[in-house]
Amino acid sequence: MAKFIIEKLINYALLKINNFNFMIKKLLYIEPATYQTDIGLLILRIAFSLLMMRYGLQKIENYTEWSGGFLSFLGLGGAISLGLVIFAEFFCSILVLLGTFTRFALIPLIITMLVAFFQAHANDTFDVKEHPLVFLFPYITLLFAGAGRYSLDFMMFGKRRKDY
């Protein structure tokens, strides 16, 4: 009787271990470009584009007041530098939102966040400098990953893969 109970306990423990191993493998298995990945890229594009467009729109609305005191990047002057930032934050964000020429549109956004971190907020505390980094890393991620299936880039230039 004791042998029977021990065998049942061992079988039950092995079954639980196998189920646990299956769950871990399922959780950690990475498939190339699944639907979930493409939905994640879509959410990332939409969220960060809308958030950044808000900052670009704020700069458009206050252009005349801000252009005089804005950081002069590479000696271009405050008005031109502000215009470049508006181009990146508002218009490039629209392209990223739609997934149109996404990787090209991300380059001005990445440069803007790097300049904001290293030059515009160079003397500020990390609490202020952290803000450009919050945008920088998702932009770098999108630069490497691309816009995903749910984008105009994919409709115009995408190649059909076997897993689609």
Summary of the structure (lengths in Angstrom):
residues: 164
radius of gyration: 24.2
end to end distance: 54.7
largest distance: 89.5
contacts: 452
relative contact order: 0.13
helix: 77%
strand: 0%
